[in-house]
Amino acid sequence: MTLQPLSPALHIVGIELRTSNLMAFETIPAHWQRFSQENALARIEGRLSDEVFAVYTNFEFAGRDNTGLYSLIVGAAVAPQADPPPGMVRAVVPVSQRAVFTVAPGRVDQVGAAWQGIWQRQDLRKTFIADYERYGAGGAIEISVGVAEP
């Protein structure tokens, strides 16, 4: 894990799923399948790269925890003024300090376990505003979690 100082706001356009941790193992894989089947990445005009972001936001208990409902928006980074195409939404990851965790390249099967480890950490003051996974070139995977400043 590395701590990053205040990072700029990140604007993501993609498809949205409203879910909870109780339903996640059933709903999230189906949501990723939908993203792939609908060729959603190609439909995002003005995307800044071909990196894929999975943003967890709109927490029912924002600022407290992730026990309630939340939105998972899978998509791509866009310029702040970009409009989402029909059937897609915008998520904004606000300027914030972030704890960044790496997952072994190409090992999407380890992302869930990485999240479980992150949730169990008591040393991080997680904000539960907007967290994300970034899937980059060469299979790179990062999990970025908003944390309160020390």
Secondary structure, DSSP 8 states (H G I E B T S, - for coil): -EEEEEE--EEEEEEEEEE-TTTHHHHHHHHHHHHHHTTHHHH-TTBS-S-EEEEEE--TTTTT-SSS-EEEEEEEEB-TT----TT-EEEEE-SEEEEEEEE-TT-GGGHHHHHHHHHH-SSS-B--SEEEEEE-GGG-EEEEEEE---
